[in-house]
Amino acid sequence: MKFFLDTADLAEVEEAASWGVVAGVTTNPTLYARIGGKLADFETHIGRICKLVDGPVSAEAVGEMRADIIEEGKRLSAIAPNVVVKVPTTIEGLAATKALAADGIDTNLTLCFSVPQAIMAARAGARYISPFVGRFDDISEDGLAQLADVVLAITNYDFGHKVEVIAASIRSAHHVTQSALMGADIATVPYSVLKNLIKHPLTDRGLESFAADWEKVVNA
Ligand code: G3P
């Protein structure tokens, strides 16, 4: 499984990229608003993220109608070669995905919550599909079970182009572990969660005891 960083924060992208585990970045309107982003700076900001990571950077088209999504998608994809256009999983999003794919523009179908949605996204030409785990949990459903169904359904078929499932709306190490065990291609993870994934109390305890024992060696 690859890790994407789910953020619009440049400092987070720069720091996490230095750990050697970040294969891409996903953003959305909420994440850009969270860093105080302004409309006029949006494309420049996406361009900066694209320079910091060697991999796909998802930038969301906010239009609801296909013509608007296609126009936005073309503008966003012109920012950098590694831009992927995030498109809503709707009828209009499917039509826009088909048109953008015909132009060689990769899309990431966002806000996916079911197997039929995922299969339709793949058939329309989506390069990435993002089932949202945490938000499904939020409505007292089982987000991981839904993700597992999507992973299985997508791997059952050859869509004639590469399709990768991104486990999105990831909130915990448990979500990451289970996404990996079920074979999700990618998990897009917030910085705070990614940072905690490397931590384990037994690692800390082991380091403390090694350091204490080394002191004995030094002072012997
Ligand atoms: O990649 C989608 C993600 O940003 C949504 O996460 O926590 O807002 O549901 P969340």
Residues whose N, C-alpha, C, O or C-beta is under 5 A from the ligand:
A	BS01	G3P	D6 T26 G134 R135 A168 S169 T188
